[in-house]
Amino acid sequence: QVQLVESGGGLVPAGGSLRLSCAASGRTFSSYAMGWFRQAPGKAREFVSAISWSGGTTDYADSVKGRFTISRDYAKNTVYLRMSSLKPEDTAVYYCAADSTGYRSRWVVQYNYWGQGTQVTVSS
């Protein structure tokens, strides 16, 4: 069982930066791939970024490539999403997720565990 708790969301002006954190409980954190997804009001949950269990490979949605960076700290059982050059269209609830297969994926159904989400609002 893995429990995920996101933090770091907030209100930021366009062009600003935020760093989201996702703290994971459980001794198997290092074997899980981790992903970030987001959901805007009235829209489906969409893939943002993912990192493999080893941290060796990462993936990004085209809409955030070059602006967002995913990383993980095994000592702290935490995965991060560094977001810069934020745009109003990045406004959403951001969710952290864990995938027990260990291989990064863009598919919501691949992930076994989800956090409660953290709100990111980018003002224009």
PyMOL commands that set and color helices and strands:
alter all, ss='L'
color gray80, all
select helices_A, chain A and resi 29-31+88-90+108-110
alter helices_A, ss='H'
color red, helices_A
select strands_A, chain A and resi 4-7+10-13+18-24+33-39+46-51+58-60+68-73+78-83+92-99+113-114+118-123
alter strands_A, ss='S'
color yellow, strands_A
deselect
rebuild
show_as cartoon
